[in-house]
Amino acid sequence: MTEDPPRLAPLLTPEGQALLAEVRDHDPAQELALATRLRRDHDAALVSAALGQARLRQRAVAKFGAEDAHRMYFTPNGVEQATRTAVAAHRAARFRALGVARVTDLCCGIGGDAVELARAGIAVTGVDLDPLTCEIAEANVRALAPEGPRAAFVRADATAYDTTGADALFVDPARRRGAGRVFDPEAYAPPLSWALDAVRRTGLGAIKIAPGVPHELVPDDFTAEWISYEGDVKEAVLWHTPDDPGPPRRATLLPAGAAVADRGLPDPPVRAPGRYLYEPDGAVIRAHLVAEAVAGLPDAGLLDATIAYVTSDIRQETPFATCYEITDVLPFHLKRLKALLREREVGVLTVKKRGSAVEPEELRRKLKLKGRNEATVVLTRTAGAPTMLLAHRAPRPH
């Protein structure tokens, strides 16, 4: 794989593994005292490495779950940029459904996607420029997918690597530079244009990109999928599948797996607020599929032609939107809102907004909330006019 010395080696020894087990659930606030005690019996560098890895594993639990995270190895950037397990598993399942047997994973990072590809029975070749990252990816696949096809990891520049023999490519360009995110797809490493051409040359593949990508940057020979997990939009993926292209846009909501695809429907009409407010999932909004997501909802309409809030007088369960019951519809007025919340003894306020310049934290500071009740205020526009809706989560229909 690489001629560099394996920097994970000390942690992979019996002593290193025992240390990792001992510090697994340590309290970072007590780390100095713990390190001092451990250094009496272990090399200081090994103790430092074990504690650093334990901290990263604790952070990684949110993405990978405790069982997997505490068997994996990470770098700080790897924890931040790695694909969440549920998302990677969803993508691997699609590769498998497409009949893919071998994937070359360019810019593989710490191996989050490679693990799920291997678990899906797909042979993986991971490529990354950083030697430690390659070493970690290999260790992670070995730990989490020991029964899967052989996975190989190569230290190389993704733009120079020969992808001959792959059934498909998966490209995950770096979208961070220093401490900040990169928003221009041509500033990705490698650039989006290079990744598109690389996938075309292979014939089939996928490219992970930021969910805020402008729709006009999606080429006609690719389809775009926006993915959310528990309501938070995680990523977009550009798929090149000439033999099975599917609709140009779709949204997938995990962990349930609900999906909605482009059918070319017109936007719902604008109407006055009804009894219920539907807030579409972020992936649905990013994919511009609000019309498709509420197509079966009677009397559905937009509060404003430019805002993705849907209203109806009917309560109907849908996986694609959260439903709120509206109690008050008022023109936006801070003093009126403050008086109303005081009257109702609201001490905890959830602020949602679309099409409003009001900052939620600043609003809460000015309201000086006190009370034993909770409420939600939606700051938006109705037919162009600034509006505030008081609401609460609607119970599921019987």
C-alpha positions in Angstrom: 0.0 0.0 0.0 2.7 2.5 1.0 6.4 2.5 2.0 5.8 4.9 4.8 6.0 3.4 8.3 2.5 2.4 9.6 1.7 5.1 12.1 -1.3 3.1 13.5 1.0 0.2 14.4 1.4 1.1 18.1 -2.4 1.3 18.6 -2.8 -2.1 16.9 -0.6 -3.9 19.3 -2.1 -5.8 22.3 -0.9 -3.0 24.6 -2.4 -0.3 22.3 -5.7 -2.2 22.1 -5.8 -2.6 25.9 -5.2 1.2 26.3 -8.0 2.0 23.8 -10.4 -0.2 25.8 -9.4 1.4 29.1 -9.9 5.0 27.9 -13.0 4.3 25.7 -15.5 6.1 27.9 -13.2 8.5 29.7 -14.4 12.0 30.7 -12.3 14.6 28.6 -12.5 16.9 31.6 -10.5 14.4 33.6 -8.1 13.6 30.8 -5.0 15.2 32.4 -5.2 13.1 35.5 -5.9 9.9 33.5 -3.0 10.6 31.2 -0.7 11.1 34.2 -1.7 7.8 35.7 -1.4 5.9 32.5 2.1 7.2 31.7 3.4 5.5 34.8 3.0 2.1 33.0 2.9 3.0 29.3 4.9 5.1 26.8 3.8 8.7 26.8 3.4 8.8 23.0 1.2 5.7 23.1 -1.0 7.2 25.9 -1.4 10.4 23.9 -2.3 8.5 20.8 -4.9 6.4 22.6 -6.5 9.3 24.3 -6.6 11.3 21.0 -8.2 8.3 19.3 -10.7 7.9 22.1 -11.8 11.5 21.8 -12.3 11.1 18.0 -14.3 7.9 18.5 -16.6 9.6 21.0 -17.3 12.3 18.4 -17.8 9.7 15.7 -20.6 7.9 17.6 -23.2 10.3 16.2 -22.3 9.3 12.7 -21.4 5.7 13.0 -23.1 4.4 16.2 -21.3 3.3 19.3 -20.6 -0.3 18.2 -18.8 0.7 14.9 -17.3 4.0 16.1 -15.4 2.4 19.0 -13.8 -0.2 16.6 -12.7 2.4 14.0 -9.8 4.8 13.7 -10.0 8.5 12.7 -8.2 11.7 12.0 -9.8 15.0 13.0 -10.7 15.8 9.4 -11.9 12.3 8.9 -14.5 12.6 11.6 -15.8 15.8 10.1 -15.9 14.7 6.4 -16.7 11.0 6.6 -20.1 9.9 5.3 -22.7 8.9 8.0 -23.2 5.1 8.1 -26.9 5.3 7.1 -26.1 7.4 4.1 -23.1 5.3 3.0 -25.2 2.1 3.3 -28.0 3.6 1.2 -25.5 4.5 -1.5 -23.9 1.1 -1.4 -27.3 -0.6 -1.8 -27.9 1.4 -4.9 -24.5 0.5 -6.4 -25.4 -3.2 -5.7 -28.8 -2.8 -7.3 -27.1 -1.5 -10.4 -25.1 -4.7 -10.6 -21.8 -3.1 -9.6 -19.1 -5.6 -8.5 -16.1 -3.3 -8.2 -15.9 0.3 -7.1 -12.9 2.6 -7.1 -13.4 5.1 -4.2 -11.4 8.2 -5.1 -10.6 10.5 -2.1 -11.8 7.6 0.2 -10.9 9.4 3.4 -11.1 7.2 6.5 -13.2 4.7 4.6 -16.8 5.4 5.7 -18.2 4.6 2.2 -15.6 1.8 1.6 -16.9 0.0 4.7 -20.5 0.0 3.5 -19.5 -1.0 0.0 -17.6 -3.9 1.4 -20.5 -4.9 3.6 -22.7 -4.8 0.5 -20.4 -7.4 -1.1 -18.7 -4.9 -3.5 -14.9 -5.0 -3.9 -13.4 -1.6 -3.2 -10.2 0.1 -4.1 -9.7 3.2 -2.0 -7.5 6.0 -3.2 -6.2 8.9 -1.0 -3.2 11.1 -1.1 -2.6 11.0 2.7 -0.7 7.9 3.9 -2.2 7.9 7.4 -5.7 8.3 6.0 -5.1 5.3 3.7 -3.8 3.2 6.6 -6.8 4.1 8.7 -9.3 3.3 5.9 -7.7 -0.1 5.5 -7.9 -0.8 9.2 -11.6 0.3 9.3 -12.7 -2.0 6.5 -10.7 -4.8 8.0 -12.4 -4.2 11.4 -16.0 -3.7 10.2 -16.3 -5.8 7.0 -14.0 -8.8 7.6 -16.2 -11.1 5.6 -16.5 -8.7 2.6 -14.6 -8.9 -0.7 -10.9 -7.9 -0.5 -10.4 -4.1 -0.2 -7.2 -2.4 -1.3 -6.0 1.1 -0.5 -3.6 3.1 -2.5 -1.7 6.3 -1.6 -2.1 8.3 -4.8 -3.3 11.5 -6.3 -6.9 10.8 -7.4 -6.5 12.8 -10.6 -3.6 10.6 -11.7 -4.8 7.2 -10.6 -5.6 4.6 -13.3 -9.2 3.5 -12.8 -9.1 0.8 -15.4 -11.0 -2.3 -14.3 -13.6 -0.6 -12.1 -17.3 -1.1 -12.7 -18.0 2.2 -11.2 -16.3 5.3 -9.6 -17.3 7.0 -6.4 -15.7 10.4 -5.9 -15.8 12.4 -2.7 -13.9 15.6 -3.4 -12.6 17.6 -0.4 -14.8 20.5 0.3 -12.8 22.1 3.1 -9.8 24.4 3.0 -8.2 25.2 6.3 -11.0 25.9 8.8 -13.6 26.8 6.2 -15.9 25.1 3.7 -15.5 25.5 0.0 -18.7 26.5 -1.9 -17.4 26.8 -5.4 -17.5 23.2 -6.9 -14.6 24.1 -9.1 -12.6 24.8 -5.9 -13.2 21.2 -4.7 -10.2 19.0 -4.6 -10.4 17.6 -7.3 -12.7 20.0 -9.1 -16.3 18.9 -9.9 -15.6 19.2 -13.7 -12.7 16.7 -13.3 -14.9 14.3 -11.3 -17.7 14.5 -13.9 -15.4 13.6 -16.7 -13.7 10.8 -14.7 -17.1 9.2 -14.0 -18.1 9.6 -17.7 -15.0 7.8 -18.8 -15.7 4.9 -16.5 -19.3 4.8 -17.6 -21.0 4.6 -14.2 -20.6 6.2 -10.9 -21.5 8.8 -8.3 -20.0 12.1 -7.0 -20.7 13.4 -3.5 -21.2 17.2 -3.4 -22.5 19.9 -1.1 -26.3 20.0 -0.9 -26.4 23.7 -1.8 -25.2 23.0 -5.3 -27.1 25.1 -7.9 -29.3 23.0 -10.0 -27.9 24.5 -13.2 -24.6 22.9 -12.4 -26.0 19.4 -12.7 -25.2 18.1 -16.2 -28.0 16.6 -18.4 -26.3 13.2 -18.3 -26.3 13.0 -14.5 -29.2 12.8 -12.0 -29.1 14.5 -8.6 -30.2 13.0 -5.3 -30.5 15.1 -2.1 -30.3 13.0 1.1 -31.4 14.0 4.6 -31.0 12.1 7.9 -33.5 12.6 10.7 -34.6 15.9 9.0 -31.1 17.3 8.4 -29.8 17.6 4.9 -26.5 15.8 4.7 -25.4 15.8 1.1 -26.2 15.7 -2.6 -25.0 13.0 -5.0 -24.7 13.2 -8.7 -25.3 9.8 -10.4 -24.3 8.8 -13.8 -26.2 5.6 -14.7 -26.8 5.7 -18.5 -28.5 2.3 -18.5 -30.9 3.2 -15.7 -31.0 7.0 -15.6 -34.3 7.5 -13.6 -35.8 11.0 -12.9 -33.5 14.0 -13.0 -34.0 14.9 -9.4 -35.0 13.0 -6.2 -35.0 13.3 -2.5 -34.3 10.5 -0.1 -35.1 10.7 3.6 -33.2 8.5 6.0 -33.4 6.4 8.1 -36.9 5.6 6.9 -35.8 5.4 3.2 -38.8 7.4 1.9 -38.1 8.9 -1.5 -39.8 11.3 -3.8 -38.8 11.9 -7.5 -39.3 14.6 -10.0 -42.6 14.2 -12.0 -42.6 17.7 -13.5 -45.6 18.9 -11.4 -46.4 22.6 -11.2 -46.1 24.4 -7.8 -49.2 24.3 -5.7 -51.3 27.4 -5.8 -50.9 30.2 -3.3 -53.7 30.2 -0.7 -54.6 31.7 2.7 -53.3 29.8 5.8 -55.5 26.9 6.7 -55.7 24.9 9.9 -52.4 23.1 9.2 -48.9 24.0 8.2 -46.6 21.5 6.5 -42.9 22.1 6.6 -41.3 19.9 3.9 -38.1 18.0 4.7 -34.9 20.0 3.7 -34.0 17.4 1.1 -37.4 17.9 -0.6 -36.9 21.6 -0.6 -33.3 21.4 -2.0 -34.4 19.1 -4.7 -37.3 21.5 -5.7 -39.8 18.7 -5.2 -42.3 20.3 -2.8 -45.1 19.9 -5.4 -44.4 16.1 -5.7 -44.1 15.7 -1.9 -47.6 17.1 -1.3 -49.3 15.9 -4.4 -51.7 13.7 -2.4 -52.6 16.4 0.1 -56.2 17.8 -0.4 -56.5 21.6 -0.7 -52.7 22.0 -0.4 -51.3 25.4 -1.2 -48.3 27.6 -0.7 -48.4 30.4 1.8 -46.3 32.4 -0.6 -45.2 31.7 -4.2 -41.5 32.0 -3.2 -41.5 30.1 0.1 -41.7 26.3 0.7 -44.4 26.3 3.4 -47.5 24.4 2.5 -50.9 24.8 4.2 -54.1 22.8 4.2 -57.3 22.4 6.2 -56.7 18.6 6.1 -54.4 16.7 8.5 -52.7 13.9 6.6 -49.7 11.9 7.5 -46.7 12.2 5.1 -43.1 11.2 5.5 -42.0 14.2 3.5 -43.1 17.0 5.8 -43.7 17.9 9.5 -47.2 19.0 10.3 -48.1 21.8 12.7 -51.5 22.9 13.8 -51.9 26.7 13.4 -53.6 28.5 16.3 -53.0 32.1 15.3 -52.2 34.0 12.1 -51.1 37.6 12.6 -49.1 40.3 10.8 -45.6 40.3 12.3 -45.5 42.7 15.3 -43.0 42.2 18.1 -45.1 43.8 20.9 -48.2 41.8 19.8 -46.2 38.6 19.9 -44.6 39.4 23.2 -48.0 40.1 24.8 -49.6 36.9 23.3 -46.8 34.7 24.6 -46.9 36.3 28.1 -50.7 35.8 28.2 -50.2 32.1 27.3 -47.3 31.6 29.8 -44.9 30.5 27.1 -41.4 30.0 28.4 -39.9 27.8 25.7 -40.3 29.1 22.1 -39.3 27.3 18.9 -38.7 29.8 16.2 -38.9 28.8 12.5 -38.5 31.1 9.7 -38.5 31.3 5.9 -38.6 34.6 4.1 -38.0 36.6 7.2 -34.9 38.7 8.2 -35.6 38.3 11.9 -32.8 36.4 13.8 -34.3 33.8 16.2 -31.8 34.3 19.0 -32.3 38.1 18.9 -36.1 37.6 18.9 -35.9 35.4 22.0 -33.8 37.9 23.7 -36.3 40.7 23.1 -39.3 38.6 24.1 -37.9 37.8 27.6 -39.9 34.6 27.8 -41.3 33.3 31.1 -43.8 30.5 31.7 -44.4 26.8 31.9 -45.7 26.3 28.3 -44.1 25.7 25.0 -45.0 27.1 21.5 -43.7 27.4 18.0 -43.8 30.6 16.0 -43.3 30.6 12.3 -42.0 33.8 10.8 -42.7 33.9 7.1 -44.7 35.7 4.4 -48.3 35.1 3.3 -49.0 36.5 -0.2 -45.9 38.8 0.2 -46.8 40.2 3.6 -44.6 39.6 6.8 -46.6 37.1 8.9 -46.3 35.2 12.2 -48.0 31.9 12.7 -48.3 30.4 16.2 -48.5 26.7 16.1 -47.8 23.4 17.7 -46.9 19.9 16.4 -50.1 18.3 15.2 -50.9 14.9 16.6 -50.9 11.9 14.2 -54.3 11.3 12.7 -56.2 8.3 14.1 
